[in-house]
Amino acid sequence: MDIRQLRYFVQIVEAGSLSKASSLLHIAQPALSQQLAKLESLVGKPLLNRSSRGVSPTENGLALYNHAKFMLRQLDQALSIARSESAVQGMVTVGLPATTVAAIGLPLVTRVRERYPAILLNVVEGMSGHIGQLMRLGQLDLAVLFSSEDLPEIVVEPLMIEELFLMLPAHSTLVPQHRRTITIAEAAELPLILPTGSHGLRQRIAIEFENRGLTSNVVAEIDSLSLLMNAVFCGMGATIKPMGAVMQEGARGREWRCLSFSDLRFRRRNYLHRLPPERSTAAAVVVANELKECARELIESKNWRGFEEARAQRASSVSRLAS
């Protein structure tokens, strides 16, 4: 198989048509079609569904696309390392949820830039479900997720524990100003702005309410962290978030009240997911260590409430693909 055929196929899938892919690749469309035909002949099955609106991958084509993306990224990293005088260099792609970006994103980028200027750090911010999917597809080198579930060929290790707080602006009258804590029942009665049900944090909150037979008063569902916090600050309601949600708010001149829950330990564990050593580049190993160091410094600094060390509940494990 010619590696060019995989590159062409990936571009065709992402462009959605042979004509667009031809233009992006600067290759004549008949020549591109010929390479695609050779690839389909080699696979022995159709890889694309063709219609007047363009092309889309078949089930087999989608599987090939996902694996080809991973293979091409690994090849590009290997070539980059081989061409460099420094072994610790190349691109490392890290997936971080929005609140984690707010807590350690800038320190991570700063540390890597200062200590390893030959590393190109690519930070992908998104919902935990999306980040997990990218990790499963092999499109990330590292990811911070809130689940320790075993994924194929992925090493999982505890990173830190975050406390969840009821958050509202300092000027809010929803909760008396003298209060420093709140019960889960009191929170359920407040107008709440929360992520949608597909969000891991929302599911965590729902479990606590259900365990106590409570019904939450959700007035809006927003998956954008910035928009959610803007809505809360404007007085639409309160929210339940880890401290990372307000760690960048001081720069915007905003003051917040973060109330602990008095009748439960409302915590969320963070786990570092990464490729096993035999599949990791030297640059990815370095960035993983820097990410863990950023989390450690955040916990030890005591500048922010609600961050704790996460001790291993079990040994780090690597799930093997079924043979």
C-alpha positions in Angstrom: 0.0 0.0 0.0 1.3 3.4 -1.0 1.3 5.9 1.9 0.1 8.5 -0.5 -3.1 6.6 -1.1 -3.9 6.9 2.6 -3.2 10.6 2.6 -5.4 11.0 -0.5 -8.2 9.0 1.1 -8.1 10.9 4.3 -8.3 14.2 2.4 -11.2 12.9 0.3 -13.2 11.9 3.4 -12.5 15.3 5.1 -13.3 17.3 2.0 -16.5 15.4 1.2 -15.9 15.3 -2.5 -13.2 14.3 -5.0 -13.2 17.6 -6.7 -12.5 19.5 -3.4 -9.9 17.0 -2.4 -8.3 17.3 -5.8 -8.1 21.1 -5.5 -6.6 20.9 -1.9 -4.1 18.2 -2.9 -3.2 19.9 -6.2 -3.8 16.7 -8.1 -5.9 16.2 -11.2 -9.2 14.5 -10.3 -8.8 11.6 -12.7 -5.4 10.7 -11.1 -7.0 11.0 -7.7 -9.9 8.7 -8.7 -7.3 6.2 -10.0 -5.5 6.1 -6.7 -8.8 5.7 -4.8 -9.8 2.8 -7.1 -6.4 1.1 -6.4 -7.0 1.5 -2.7 -10.5 0.0 -2.9 -9.2 -2.8 -5.0 -6.5 -3.5 -2.4 -9.0 -3.5 0.5 -11.5 -5.5 -1.5 -14.5 -3.5 -0.4 -16.0 -0.1 -1.3 -14.7 2.7 0.9 -17.0 5.6 -0.2 -20.7 6.1 -0.8 -21.0 8.4 -3.8 -23.9 10.7 -4.6 -24.7 13.9 -6.4 -23.9 15.8 -3.2 -20.4 14.3 -2.8 -18.9 11.3 -1.0 -19.1 9.9 2.5 -17.2 6.9 4.0 -18.8 3.5 4.1 -18.5 1.5 7.4 -15.3 0.0 6.2 -14.1 3.4 4.9 -14.7 5.0 8.2 -12.7 2.3 10.0 -9.9 2.8 7.5 -10.1 6.6 7.9 -9.8 6.5 11.7 -6.8 4.2 11.6 -5.2 6.1 8.7 -5.4 9.4 10.6 -3.5 7.8 13.5 -0.9 6.1 11.3 -0.2 9.3 9.3 0.1 11.4 12.5 2.6 8.8 13.9 4.5 8.8 10.7 4.7 12.6 10.6 6.0 12.6 14.2 8.6 10.0 13.4 9.9 11.9 10.4 10.0 15.1 12.3 12.1 13.5 15.1 14.4 11.9 12.5 15.1 15.2 10.9 15.8 17.1 14.1 19.0 17.2 16.0 17.0 17.0 19.3 15.2 13.7 20.3 12.7 15.6 22.4 10.7 17.4 19.8 7.6 16.9 17.5 3.9 17.6 17.9 2.0 16.4 20.9 -1.8 16.6 20.9 -3.5 16.9 24.4 -7.2 16.8 25.0 -8.5 18.8 27.9 -12.0 19.6 29.2 -12.8 23.3 29.5 -12.4 23.5 33.3 -9.1 21.7 33.2 -7.9 24.1 30.5 -8.8 27.0 32.8 -6.9 25.4 35.7 -3.7 24.1 34.2 -3.9 24.9 30.4 -1.7 28.0 30.5 0.8 26.7 33.0 1.2 23.6 30.8 1.7 25.6 27.6 4.1 27.9 29.3 6.2 25.1 30.8 6.5 23.2 27.5 7.3 26.3 25.5 10.0 27.4 27.9 11.6 24.0 28.6 11.1 22.2 25.2 10.8 24.8 22.4 11.1 22.1 19.8 7.8 20.5 20.9 4.7 21.8 19.1 1.9 21.5 21.7 -1.6 21.1 20.2 -4.2 21.5 22.9 -7.7 20.4 22.0 -10.5 21.7 24.3 -13.9 20.0 24.4 -16.5 18.1 26.4 -15.2 15.1 28.2 -17.2 12.8 25.9 -15.7 14.3 22.8 -12.2 14.2 24.2 -12.7 10.5 25.2 -13.9 9.7 21.6 -10.8 11.3 20.1 -8.6 9.4 22.5 -10.3 6.1 21.5 -9.8 7.0 17.8 -6.1 7.5 18.4 -6.2 11.2 17.5 -4.7 12.3 20.9 -1.5 11.5 22.6 -2.8 12.5 26.0 -6.1 13.4 27.6 -7.6 14.3 30.9 -10.9 12.5 31.5 -13.2 12.0 34.5 -13.5 8.2 34.0 -11.0 5.5 34.7 -12.6 3.1 32.3 -10.1 0.9 30.4 -9.7 1.9 26.7 -7.9 -0.3 24.2 -4.1 0.2 24.5 -4.4 3.2 26.8 -2.6 3.7 30.2 -4.9 5.3 32.8 -3.5 6.9 36.0 -5.0 9.2 38.7 -4.2 12.9 38.2 -6.1 14.9 40.9 -9.5 15.3 42.6 -11.7 18.4 42.3 -14.3 19.5 44.7 -17.6 20.7 43.2 -19.0 24.0 44.4 -22.3 25.8 44.1 -21.2 28.9 42.2 -22.9 32.3 41.9 -21.7 35.9 41.5 -20.6 37.8 44.6 -23.5 40.2 44.2 -26.2 37.5 43.9 -29.1 37.4 46.4 -30.0 33.8 45.7 -28.2 32.7 48.8 -27.7 35.0 51.9 -24.3 36.7 51.9 -23.3 35.2 55.2 -23.6 31.6 54.0 -20.3 29.8 53.2 -21.9 26.3 52.7 -25.1 24.9 51.3 -26.9 21.6 51.4 -27.8 19.6 48.3 -31.5 20.0 49.0 -31.1 23.8 49.1 -29.2 23.8 45.9 -32.0 21.8 44.2 -34.4 24.6 44.9 -32.3 27.2 43.2 -32.6 28.1 39.5 -29.7 26.1 38.1 -27.8 26.4 34.8 -26.1 23.2 34.0 -24.5 21.3 31.1 -26.7 19.0 29.0 -27.4 15.4 30.0 -24.7 14.0 27.8 -22.0 15.9 29.8 -20.2 13.8 32.5 -20.5 16.6 35.1 -24.3 16.8 34.6 -24.6 13.0 35.1 -22.5 13.2 38.3 -24.8 16.0 39.6 -28.0 14.1 38.6 -26.8 11.0 40.5 -26.5 13.0 43.8 -29.9 14.5 43.4 -31.5 11.2 42.5 -29.9 9.4 45.5 -31.6 11.9 47.8 -35.0 11.9 45.9 -34.5 15.5 44.8 -35.6 17.2 41.6 -33.3 19.9 40.3 -34.7 23.3 39.1 -32.8 23.5 35.8 -33.6 26.7 34.0 -31.0 26.4 31.2 -28.7 23.8 29.7 -25.5 25.1 28.2 -22.4 23.1 27.2 -20.2 26.1 26.5 -18.3 27.0 29.7 -17.9 30.6 28.9 -21.5 31.1 27.9 -22.7 29.2 31.0 -20.6 31.3 33.3 -21.8 34.5 31.6 -25.4 33.5 32.1 -24.8 32.8 35.8 -23.0 36.1 36.3 -25.9 38.0 34.6 -28.2 36.6 37.3 -30.0 33.9 35.5 -29.2 31.3 38.2 -26.5 29.4 39.9 -24.3 26.5 38.7 -22.3 23.6 40.1 -18.7 23.4 38.9 -15.2 22.7 40.0 -13.0 25.7 40.9 -11.4 25.7 37.4 -14.6 27.4 36.1 -13.7 30.7 37.8 -9.9 30.6 37.8 -9.7 32.9 34.9 -12.7 35.1 35.9 -10.6 37.4 38.1 -8.8 38.8 35.0 -12.3 39.9 33.8 -13.0 41.8 37.0 -15.6 39.3 38.2 -16.0 38.2 41.8 -17.6 34.9 42.6 -18.9 33.0 45.7 -18.1 29.3 45.7 -20.1 27.5 48.4 -19.1 24.0 49.5 -21.7 21.4 50.1 -22.1 20.7 53.8 -23.9 17.3 53.7 -21.8 15.4 51.1 -18.4 15.1 49.7 -19.0 16.4 46.2 -15.9 15.4 44.3 -14.8 14.5 40.8 -11.7 12.5 39.9 -9.4 13.5 37.0 -7.5 10.8 35.2 -4.6 11.1 32.8 -5.1 8.9 29.7 -2.1 8.3 27.5 -0.6 5.9 25.0 1.6 3.1 26.4 5.4 3.7 26.4 6.0 1.6 23.3 3.6 3.7 21.3 4.5 7.1 22.8 7.1 9.5 21.4 9.7 11.0 23.6 7.9 14.4 23.3 4.6 12.8 24.5 6.3 11.3 27.5 7.8 14.7 28.4 4.4 16.5 28.0 2.7 13.9 30.2 5.2 14.5 32.9 4.9 18.3 32.6 1.1 17.9 32.8 1.4 15.9 36.0 3.8 18.4 37.4 1.3 21.3 36.7 -1.4 19.4 38.6 1.0 18.8 41.5 2.0 22.4 41.7 -1.7 23.5 41.6 -2.5 21.2 44.5 0.5 22.2 46.6 0.2 26.0 46.0 -3.0 26.2 48.1 -3.9 29.3 46.1 -7.2 27.7 45.1 -9.6 25.6 47.1 -10.9 22.3 46.0 -7.9 20.5 44.5 -6.6 17.3 46.1 -4.0 14.7 45.3 -5.5 11.6 43.7 -3.9 8.4 45.0 -4.0 5.4 42.8 -6.9 3.1 43.6 -5.3 0.4 41.5 -2.2 -0.1 39.5 -2.0 1.7 36.1 -3.2 -0.7 33.5 -3.1 -1.2 29.8 -6.1 -2.9 28.2 -5.1 -5.2 25.4 -7.0 -5.5 22.2 -8.8 -8.8 21.9 -6.9 -11.1 19.6 
